[in-house]
């Protein structure tokens, strides 16, 4: 998505790598010196000057006499030297760990300097341009997933009791002229103290995205039908939407009465998706409410030519 200027971080990383290499070399050298002192305590570096007879006299006469007179202790001196080299190894190892920690910290900052999209989507808003100075916590852009669209609604608290995860309701998008079915994906547990509403998210089905993909997008307005469980039940007449016949711009239906078909003008209401009501036959298609023109018990013909 975007990347911050990382030249300063790269320079710090090169410096940290150099410190790590120096610490590694110091550690290896301290280890070699410790092993040399452990295996060869009378090394040439610790011997006094001179060759031949003076060196032999020092090894077999001077040092034993010094030990006997209490002026020196070869065993104690050897332990002190081993301890000194051991401290050097520990210090070199700590310096190596410190340099490695610095490299890890710089690598983490380098990863944070580059923003990679966690999912497929599009940039819907850009707040900065190339070369701008940014601050910690500043918003740089808005990135949206256009494949999994949701409707976010602030539902009055009194209506939430009739909602549950997975429940399907009808919704109408502002850019479309027909309703679609959405399902509840999340109900937030906390209500707004001032507005007394609860945020609810609805998933737009894949069928609607595939059908109206070029028209549906983030930031659009939508209207969702929320049922009120406290409201009294109301009986409505429903007929298949395919049964409506348009005559002179007026809706009508073909009604069978006394074994004869006749056209009857009606006044229609809201279109109903059959998935919202389990008792409806979904194979017929959408239904529509009848406000007037029909009564309960009338036989309505579908795909029939009335005389």
Order of alpha helices (4+ residues) and beta strands (2+ residues): beta-alpha-alpha-alpha-alpha-beta-beta-beta-beta-beta-beta-beta-alpha-beta-beta-beta-beta-beta-beta-beta-beta
